[in-house]
Amino acid sequence: MPIALISYFVPLAVELIKAYVKTTDSSKDDKVLEVVQTGCAYLAPRGNNTVNFGTVSVVDSHKMIEAV
């Protein structure tokens, strides 16, 4: 995918996720957790933030539970 498209879609995706999180809908919470896990794994090896592999490990150990 060309960089120009990624530069356009990533901010749009972030805004969509932020809008979803502000709703009371929980039908896609598993996808939000997946984005958090993927984002942590992406950020950890980079030197421009304070996310570390310990954070990745903790976040990766979490999973969605079925509603009772």
C-alpha positions, 0 to 999 in steps of 0.5 A: 500500500502506498505511503500516501494512502497509509498516511490518510487511513491511519489517522482516520482509523484512529479517529474511528476507534476513538469514536467507537470507544466513546460509545456504549457499544461493546460489540467490537471490543475484541477488535479494540483489544487487538489494536492495543496489542498490535500497537504495543508490539509495534511501538516497543522496539522503537526509540521514540516512546516509552512503551517497552516489551514488559508492557507488550507482555502484559497487554498480550496476556489479556483477552476478552471474556464472554459476558455472563 
